[in-house]
Amino acid sequence: MEEKKAIKSKQTAYCYWAFGLFGCLGLHRLYMCKRKTGYLWLFSLGCIGIGSLIDLLLIPKWVNRHNAIIELGKLKSDLNKLQQLKQIVVNAKNFESAAWYRDKEKLLQEKIELLQSKT
């Protein structure tokens, strides 16, 4: 199971790449939760260095995708909580507040769709 709870940083990934013998040890891949290929890089010296150089171009994409997935999970959780609260308000027949929850729900759904299109 991959650990995708923490926001990742491009600077940290590049530091792991640099301090891991310019990517040959695969530390940057382990940081990005790419364990299988991280160990492959470790034992093959970054696929004889070629893969390590390619990773320089891929690190920003990995970090952006990883962080978007985390943000998407948070938004979906917020949307679920909001829908539960909206249902409580509707059941209490407080329709003015329900309209506010409906508008907030629509905004969250738009953000989720935007993030899903990016990943």
Secondary structure, DSSP 8 states (H G I E B T S, - for coil): -----S---HHHHHHHHHHTTTTTT-HHHHHTT-HHHHHHHHHHHHHHTHHHHHHHHHHHHHHHHHHHHHHHHHHHHHHHHHHHHHHHHHHTT-HHHHHHHHHHHHHHHHHHHHHHHH-
